[in-house]
Amino acid sequence: MKRTITTTLVGAAAMVALAAAGAGCKKEETAGQAGTGGAQAALPAKTGFAVFPATSSFIGGVNFASLRSSALFTLYKPQIDAAMASSEMAEFKAACGFDPLTQIQSLVFGGDVQGKEVVLVAKGVGRAQIKTCGEKLSATKGKKFVSTDEGNLTKYDVDNETVWAAWLDENTVVFSPEKDKDFVAKRATGDAGLAEGAEVMGLLKNVDTSATLYIVAGSAALAQSPATAMVPGVKGFFASVKLGEGLDVDAGIRFDTPDNAKKMTDMAQQQIAALKGQQVPAQMAGIIKIAERAEIKQNANDMLIQLKISNQELKELGAVVQQMGAAFGGLGGSGSPL
């Protein structure tokens, strides 16, 4: 998809989302509950998960308020600020008058990759803001921008390209980059959307939607990866990452049978056990120590993985990653990668 003025705003939020890492799984809760930590859930609102088409094979969400308040965000804020100071983002902030990293409240995404039916729901950016931002950005690039409201729908025309958006309220927008007016309108009303019995809805019941980041992927989404063929009977994946003073990861892989789940769990447990007592380079010792603490167990058709990392360990891991990056970069000559 070509980058347009109208996709830049949601695209900026998506880039921040992909840079985030975090989870926390509450199996006692149903999909859509906020969890016990008091954090606001990253949920679509109004239409619920029916905002995503019935064919959806993956769903994820990012809670930016949780991300911004975390120790990890504070630790890497200088690097994040430097990345956001790129010419493109600096131009965006100068023209639009706001920083998507600090204004976006949540981003929920999902859909069907094969059918190009990907839907994003961004909360925290106003309808009037996008109109003003689009006009100013277009002016800086010498392009024509027209925003036309039709009830809760808005058509954005940039040169020869049209993008439709639907507003659930004045600060919550439903966006599908490659779909037409009818599709976006149906997404806003939940028409032909995800039903409770859908595969990904079953996976969603295993994650805490108030976590900093959560994601689930069904069999159709996993089939897109060649690595799936190496895991017999895999049917789904779910994970959430919760950022606070440290990082809590709670994830799982769903299999077609309990037997396949047991085989993979046994293999993973053996690999973790094999790490103990191994002689490794000093810079890898911290990573191995953390990996050894991973709790891996079976629950019916699922292999479950739980891991907690402290803020101090995150700092140490960050230092190791930077050292490794510098070492690999030096191999290419003049500090450049190979």
PyMOL commands that set and color helices and strands:
alter all, ss='L'
color gray80, all
select helices_A, chain A and resi 5-19+48-51+64-68+71-84+87-96+100-103+127-141+181-189+199-204+219-222+226-230+258-275+282-292+311-330
alter helices_A, ss='H'
color red, helices_A
select strands_A, chain A and resi 58-63+106-112+117-123+145-150+153-158+161-169+172-175+213-218+234-243+247-255+295-299+302-309
alter strands_A, ss='S'
color yellow, strands_A
deselect
rebuild
show_as cartoon
